[in-house]
Amino acid sequence: MMLSGQAGPPPFARLAAHEVRWRLLSELARSDLRVRELVTLVGEPQNLVSYHLRLLRSAGLVKARRSSFDGRDSYYHLDLEQCAHALAVAGAALHPALGLLRAEPAKAAETNAAETSAAPSVLFMCTGNSARSPIAEALLRHRVGNRAEVTSAGSHPKARLHPDAVRVLRRRYGIDIADQRPRHLDTMTSRSFDYVISLCDKVREACPDFDDHPQRLHWSIPDPAATSGDNAARDSYPAFDRTAAEIDTRIRYLQPILFPAPHREVQS
């Protein structure tokens, strides 16, 4: 019997309880993906996958961006901040105390990192290695220090870092990368990585093979330098500010993946 005043399950519980939607959320929690990739991964027809993606987008849990590699295609990604909020709301609907249990991923990572025996190695990639990937490199190193080996490179590196990439890191985070120079992906192929993360749809298609078969993740993030053109650098800073904020959010949620919590058995 339902107690007086209680409603049905909250929206997140209703959405996530469906098997196909849960599988879509699980795949997108790992990497940004296109519809055809999701179709293969969940083993369902495209029309069914598209239908459930529309429901998840309507709830704000999943977002889509037009691919910079092929404008006819789109990448879907999970909004982890919105998911965390929706989980907190669902918990509070069950009991008020559960709404207070939303964890800060960076804090969890700091605790777990000390228990990790080997530092994970991470390579961030974009086309020019002048904006997105050096921002990601700097932010991850800033958050975890020497607990991870972090670098970045590009398939067609520019001659120098974009000045607004340098500026946004200095202003927002107190990080100075002014002396860093873009690197070519070819200089990385002989190195061993645990994670290779592409931040550019174009470089994802051009990523070289690595002998040690690292985990490949993709973050579909538009090039902030492409928003205003080379002759309007003063107008591009807001785009860099938004890009850095998005990358920083993704970095915070990457940390528990790099430094997973040890398994603890439930006491009976």
ABEGO torsion letter per residue (X at the ends): XBBBGBBBBBAAAAAAABAAAAAAAAAAAABBBBAAAAAAAAGBBAAAAAAAAAAAAAAGABBBBBBAABAABBBBBBBAAAAAAAAAAAAAAABAAAAAABBBAAAAAAAAAAABABBBBBBBBBAAGABAAAAAAAAAAAAAEAABBBBBBBABBBABBBAAAAAAAAAAAGBBAAABBBBBAAAAAABBBABBBBABAAAAAABBBBAAGBBBBBBBBBBAAAAAEAAAAAAAAAAAAAAAAAAAAAAAAAAAAABBBBBBBBBX
